[in-house]
Amino acid sequence: MSTQRLLTLLGLTLGVLLLLVAPFWMSKYQLYVVSLWAVMSIAAIGLNLTLGYAGQVSLAQGVFVGVGAYTGAIMTTNGMPMAAALVVAVVLCFAIGWALGYPALRVQHHYLAFVTLAFSTLGYLVFRNEEWLTKGIYGIVDVPRPMLLGVQAESNLRFYFVCILSLAIVSFGVWWLIRSPWGRAFVALRENPIRALSLGVDTRRYTLMAFAIGSCLGGVAGVIYAPLVEFIDPSPFTLDLSLKLLMMVIVGGSGFFAGPYLGAAIAVLLPEVLRFTEGYYLLIYAAFVMILMIISPTGLLGILDRYLTARSTRKASAARAALSASFGDQT
Amino acid sequence: MSTLISLIVSGCATGAIYALVAIGFTLLWQTSQTINFAQGEFVMLPAFFMLAGMNMGMPFWLAILVGTAISVAILGAAFKRALVDPMLRHGALPLAIATMALSIMMKEGVKEFYGAEAQPFPSLIPAIDLHFLGATISTQSLGLLAVGVAAVLALQYLLNSTSVGRQMQATAQNPNVARILGIPVERMVMYSFIINAILVSVASVLVTPLYLAKFSSGETLGLAAFIAAIVGGFNQVRGAILGGILLGITDNLAATYISTQYRSAVPLALLIAVILFRPQGLLGTAEERTV
């Protein structure tokens, strides 16, 4: 187990080093792609809390990214700082996410999926039609990049570090959350809600919380997304985005901490790697997802997890065999 | 008044198509817990099989038959064998994700291999406008409604009055007991996939002349079918027809009398209301919760 922890730590350090050093040699476009990966990872981490840890299906994460992005775009183009936009977006998404949690108290599984799906489509209609607020299909142009700690994060390189830093903060926060009693309550809710209730877990409150916190992170992702692309219109926030985020979580491995990072990496970076196939990359991605679901419904990390469990079981049984053999020698 | 009548009639007609698609959707859910997110694309694809047939010089009727046969083989049998069977034991969510991927694949596949432009598609029913109480009613609408209702009645008959249908219902209600009673459960599940393939082919022939054959034309249809299925009641064939027609009419009336911008919001609001206040659907019976 300790070698495994050592390997995880080594991989993590290498990954962080790569993210910190590599950008100095990256082109403008590559910087954008990796920044986008960081943003999508944040949104997927939020969905992983709702779906992977608390077990509540949501097809509406894309709407929260939209709410965050519009809050950020509207407030910063009107001269307010990004930090204020972040606070407003978090509060707004928390409230909407909390409200969206109410159906989950009544219905589960496919019904919940459809309520959130309907909500997702409604959200898109609001973005498109409420022109007085969102400028409709014309979109909001020239979203400014923020000033942080006295440094203007205008250049792509500096904004890249804003994205990575945000991802780091969110990762640490969520890591802390799922190790806290809250995280364990979420897992209890997923594994067996009735048992959790009988053990005194306030399932009602935690179900609503799971939605609210997960949605908040969608909002955070949106606030960072707006200055990253510098132009916000309704088209990225259709139902498609929610479905893509759901696929990221499932492909990476829902309920695994590292799942969303991996899933987002595949969804965002793979198109760039497969650029040489021209139009076929979506076909390849779709085929990959289907085959993965057949081989391992728990996602990519599910494969790794199964391998590790199998190995440790083998080791344990070998140790047991050795132990009983040594007892056999003594008698 | 005359606009109202023609709106209701054309709403019923599109509703009948929604119902056909919704019935297939509920059949798959009942017999195999498959939430088919590709159901809309299942309606889009048969039209392209038929177009391909006609491009090879087949007459229209033969192209329809061949297209339906190919759909039954691919969207029915191959879909079940290759995708649903290996994933059944893992629960509904991975399978739902796989069908989402399948829907992307079908859309992209058609776009790559057939082009992104909308293709015209011949109509089975000649479009003649009839006048009734001052309202204009197209024969196409009436034809759609007639074929839709006929298909649903035939399915009702099959499910309720034939031995195979009763066995299918038993499979849907309790596969374990059905197996004990000697019903070939596997074959019954396969039948439901084949029936779904036939239903989507029929819907495809009916709807494509109106909306043209395009890779993205399944998106709205799929969503409408979900809504119709849930509004009517997920475990009732009758529910789906009610849900479909209700949805078709609401959609039409909302577009005319409320706002064109939010026309697609009205069915969604209906859906949310039904799920929150009557989750079993208008005609459905409540499913028991299992611990």
Interface residues (C-beta under 8 A of the other chain):
Chain A: V57 P103 R106 V107 H109 H110 Y111 A113 F114 V115 L117 A118 F119 T121 L122 L125 R128 N129 I194 L243 L246 M247 I250 G279 Y280 L282 L283 Y285 A286 A287 V289 M290 M293 I294 P297
Chain B: W29 I35 F37 L83 P86 M87 H90 G91 A92 L93 P94 L95 A96 I97 A98 M100 A101 L102 I104 M105 E108 G109 K111 E112 L223 F226 I227 I230 F234 Q261 Y262 S264 A265 L268 A269 L271 I272 I275 L276 P279 V291
